[in-house]
Amino acid sequence: MSEPILALDNVSKIFGSAGNPVYAARSVSFALRPGRTLALVGESGSGKTTAARLIMREYQPDDGRLLFRGATLGKADRKSLAAYRASVQMVFQDPFASLNPAHTIRYHLERPLRLHQGRLSGSERMAMIEELLARVKLDPALVMAKYPHELSGGQRQRISIARALAVNPQVIVADEPTSMLDVSVRLGILNLLNDMKAQLGLALLYITHDIATARYVAEEIMVMYAGQIVEWGDMESVLGNPQHPYTRLLLSAVPDPDRRFDQTPFEDELNHIDVIRRQSALPQPETLQVGENHFIRPMPR
Ligand SMILES: Nc1ncnc2c1ncn2[C@@H]1O[C@H](COP(=O)(O)OP(=O)(O)OP(=O)(O)O)[C@@H](O)[C@H]1O
């Protein structure tokens, strides 16, 4: 397997007060590798977005390390921080909110090119914009002069992906990138992510609560519960032989036409999440190996 490009090593993030800590991430470790996708799955509130924010350096870890190309990313080194910022890009859940309604598509793609590849001439920049749009399967002649509201949700998400690609990233963090899109266009976006991975050798972190889409894009999966990664490993091994009760619960949550929309199968477990997250003295559960690349950490109840 290729060397990791980015890794979290025992990272914790604590909110709340000293007397009442809330562990949004508790000793989280994982590695992202070129040309591979790692899916991070868990219910709402399990800590997935906190993990993304730690990677994007919107949050500083309270404990543990962030490693980039094998080296700890410190606070002070401005040069490596700038390289990191260009190398690690994010695609958000809501493409409409992440695009500026006052600017054209051309502007959205031109800006990162100006910032990160300042030496390009105007015509070189235009050629790159056309290439980026073609890469995300949009016709430059049709979309370049448009504003975000003139595009469909799926087209807007393609623009977000093109914008992320504009700075030649090595890692893309996609946080629920299809959950706000019509079912009919989701597959197109997932295929695009798969193409990016294969053609550009990108490392992807795919964050979702939806195991079906995770399975479609990722080779490996981590299941997060109450701020902890409780089960992880090769996708087929984890889904085919789930060991942790929470993984089993996620897998059992297939749509049931008889269930009313206000009934959640997770109600008890979601209450339990809060209890666990507030237990600061919780011992770190030991890791058990289930398969060749398949591990669990049983959670104390
Ligand atoms: N800025 C914050 N201040 C205080 N607590 C926070 C903050 N951010 C997250 N938390 C706590 O950490 C928990 C994990 O939140 P997080 O947003 O990472 O979960 P999530 O799995 O991404 O959920 P969702 O899918 O709903 O976004 C939350 O339930 C909340 O209690």
The ligand as an SDF file (V2000), in Angstrom:
LIG
                    3D

 31 33  0  0  0  0  0  0  0  0999 V2000
  -17.9760   24.2210   18.1850 N   0  0  0  0  0  0  0  0  0  0  0  0
  -18.4920   23.3480   19.0620 C   0  0  0  0  0  0  0  0  0  0  0  0
  -18.7510   23.6990   20.3370 N   0  0  0  0  0  0  0  0  0  0  0  0
  -19.2550   22.8210   21.2240 C   0  0  0  0  0  0  0  0  0  0  0  0
  -19.5360   21.5410   20.9250 N   0  0  0  0  0  0  0  0  0  0  0  0
  -19.3090   21.1190   19.6700 C   0  0  0  0  0  0  0  0  0  0  0  0
  -18.7820   22.0020   18.6700 C   0  0  0  0  0  0  0  0  0  0  0  0
  -18.6530   21.3040   17.5180 N   0  0  0  0  0  0  0  0  0  0  0  0
  -19.0860   20.0570   17.7760 C   0  0  0  0  0  0  0  0  0  0  0  0
  -19.4750   19.9450   19.0770 N   0  0  0  0  0  0  0  0  0  0  0  0
  -19.9580   18.7170   19.7500 C   0  0  0  0  0  0  0  0  0  0  0  0
  -19.3530   17.6060   19.1420 O   0  0  0  0  0  0  0  0  0  0  0  0
  -20.3560   16.6900   18.6660 C   0  0  0  0  0  0  0  0  0  0  0  0
  -19.8940   16.1800   17.3310 C   0  0  0  0  0  0  0  0  0  0  0  0
  -20.2260   17.1390   16.3480 O   0  0  0  0  0  0  0  0  0  0  0  0
  -19.9500   16.9760   14.7980 P   0  0  0  0  0  0  0  0  0  0  0  0
  -20.5270   18.1680   14.1300 O   0  0  0  0  0  0  0  0  0  0  0  0
  -18.5090   16.7030   14.5730 O   0  0  0  0  0  0  0  0  0  0  0  0
  -20.7970   15.6640   14.4590 O   0  0  0  0  0  0  0  0  0  0  0  0
  -21.2080   15.0950   13.0370 P   0  0  0  0  0  0  0  0  0  0  0  0
  -21.0540   13.6210   13.1220 O   0  0  0  0  0  0  0  0  0  0  0  0
  -20.4660   15.7860   11.9690 O   0  0  0  0  0  0  0  0  0  0  0  0
  -22.7350   15.4500   12.9550 O   0  0  0  0  0  0  0  0  0  0  0  0
  -23.5400   16.0330   11.6830 P   0  0  0  0  0  0  0  0  0  0  0  0
  -23.6070   14.9130   10.7040 O   0  0  0  0  0  0  0  0  0  0  0  0
  -24.8720   16.3860   12.2860 O   0  0  0  0  0  0  0  0  0  0  0  0
  -22.7900   17.2340   11.2120 O   0  0  0  0  0  0  0  0  0  0  0  0
  -21.6580   17.4810   18.6140 C   0  0  0  0  0  0  0  0  0  0  0  0
  -22.7580   16.7050   18.9690 O   0  0  0  0  0  0  0  0  0  0  0  0
  -21.4640   18.5640   19.6220 C   0  0  0  0  0  0  0  0  0  0  0  0
  -21.9490   18.1210   20.8780 O   0  0  0  0  0  0  0  0  0  0  0  0
  1  2  1  0
  2  3  1  0
  2  7  2  0
  3  4  2  0
  4  5  1  0
  5  6  2  0
  6  7  1  0
  6 10  1  0
  7  8  1  0
  8  9  2  0
  9 10  1  0
 10 11  1  0
 11 12  1  0
 11 30  1  0
 12 13  1  0
 13 14  1  0
 13 28  1  0
 14 15  1  0
 15 16  1  0
 16 17  2  0
 16 18  1  0
 16 19  1  0
 19 20  1  0
 20 21  2  0
 20 22  1  0
 20 23  1  0
 23 24  1  0
 24 25  2  0
 24 26  1  0
 24 27  1  0
 28 29  1  0
 28 30  1  0
 30 31  1  0
M  END
$$$$
